[in-house]
Amino acid sequence: MKDAFGLPQSLLVLGGTSEIALATARRLIARRTRTVWLAGRPSPALEEAAGRLRGLGADVHTVAFDALDPSSHEAVLGKVFAEGDIDMVLLAFGLLGDQARDERDPEAAVRVAQTNYTGAVSAGLVCARSLQSQGHGSLVVMSSVAGERARRANFIYGSSKAGLDAFAQGLGDALHGTGVHVMVVRPGFVRTRMTAGLPEAPLATTPEAVATAVELGLRRRSETVWVPGALRVVMSALRHMPRGVFRRLPI
């Protein structure tokens, strides 16, 4: 169960090698979290991440999970929930892709969409049902400001995040009153391995800053969290900008 401050004692991370997810796990372990499940494709990186979290004092397990294999999600994630209640699920897997390449290669573009949206819909629904059966818990979904309005520079990624964001909001409405809390997190440009080499955007942030915002959002039982908070105003202006003007922006 969550503690008196709304922070989880048990955490399931979907996307167990995500830098944002691991920063969040470290922050929560420093507070109250004692059991962590890292779900991801089996790899040395996944085991190394688990080892580092064990070094912080948590009981950490790894589980083989593939976002691109929805048919396995119910069985794989069901085994985790069968081991005991999960206070928080952090859905943090995703694929940025390469816009120029993906425009030339529809199969690569579909892989981005299937990872970021289809896989998330499947895993999100499976976890939501298990959380609802428990009668408590939070599902935290890592969306992106890229989903607020598709940009020429990354509209394949942005469109997949737009779908994920809409799905998570609707799921939150569907679960309202059940004891399950859904929180959508919308970071801007985050300095990670995934974004290395890309031009840095204004209001860029870090995995640690996102983790701090997630903790605060959990304490407040927020439904939407922007990181940094100033992006809420920026994206509101961009979202309502006439398309002809928006198209000419150097973004």
Secondary structure, DSSP 8 states (H G I E B T S, - for coil): ---TTS--SEEEEESTT-HHHHHHHHHHHHHT--EEEEEES--HHHHHHHHHHHTTT-EEEEEE--TT-GGGHHHHHHHHHHTS--SEEEE-------HHHHHH-HHHHHHHHIIIIIHHHHHHHHHHHHHHHHT-EEEEEE--GGGTS--GGGHHHHHHHHHHHHHHHHHHHHHTTTTEEEEEEEE-SB-STTTTTS---TT-B-HHHHHHHHHHHHHHT-SEEEESTTHHHHHHHHHTS-HHHHHTS--
